[in-house]
Amino acid sequence: MGMSLAMRLQNLRTAKQQSLQEVADAIGASKAHIWELEKGTAKNPSIELVRKLADYFEVSISRLVGESPDEDGDDEDLLVIYRQLKSLDLRDRLVLGDIIKGMQKRRSGA
């Protein structure tokens, strides 16, 4: 059984060393509401709120609500890399693309 949204939210917040107030301010919600979400007493948060929380903690919405098929997998690392890639300009992305192709070739022994 996977973690609940409440537990996952609490883990993300403590990992980021953020207070309830800091998270609430960052996403435009009340501190009480974030606390209720973490305690699991706030049922059915709006998709907008969930999206803001996911963006804030840099995780996918599916991961935040526990619908990731690969719950304890390494997709978190991939998501971080993806976000870093998005911040690069096109030339740098192309260079990285070539590096990845080279690694794939090496691995396949081609």
Secondary structure, 3 states (H helix, E strand, C coil): CCCCHHHHHHHHHHHCCCCHHHHHHHHCCCHHHHHHHHHCCCCCCCHHHHHHHHHHCCCCHHHHHCCCCCCCCCHHHHHHHHHHHHCCCHHHHHHHHHHHHHHHHHHHCC
